[in-house]
Amino acid sequence: MTKDWATCTFQTDSPINQIVYGHRVFHFPEGDDANLLIPVHAYLSSDHFDEKGAQMLTDAGDGDYRITSAYLQGRNPVDLRTGPHWQEGRITIDDEGVIDVWHNDPDDNWTKTGSTDVGQEDHFVEFDTMTEIQYDEQNDLPRTYKGQILTQWRWLRDTDGNWHRPDDVLSLQTGSNNDGDRSRIDWAVDQDDGRFYFYHHVH
């Protein structure tokens, strides 16, 4: 399998045990051979092959999309329709080392999309989001445009229970890859309140 991705990776400036973010999808591209993934990863180590949690958007067919967890047990995907509404995601770790991943729809219905027990850690050290294309023979995804798939990082909670805007506790990692061959992320900071915005698109 061939992978093409654009990534924004951030290191934490204090111990963080929860990230709250939103996503909005107006169009999710489909290919016969290629799949688009839009994950948010929460890492327990700077070695990204170690334990981690993730929630991601994938194709659900007919132009709609699915949200599911990755690298966790008890995966429980939710199929969603594209449109102007915001959806909310959360990745948390508790004092006993249990990672839970949640989805909250606009009607305030909560679904745990995945969970796992890592047993030793109580906070994350890095976060990233990606525009990732996976394909076997041909990258046949049609082009998408900036604004059709948007991720908004809203809040982070530290291990003392304090809430922060992303710009106050996250730093862009040196060498973070913002461009792939056809995968793109445009990143911006809301200068008024410190939220992060990521515009995922296929070139």
Disulfide bonds with the S-S distance in Angstrom:
none
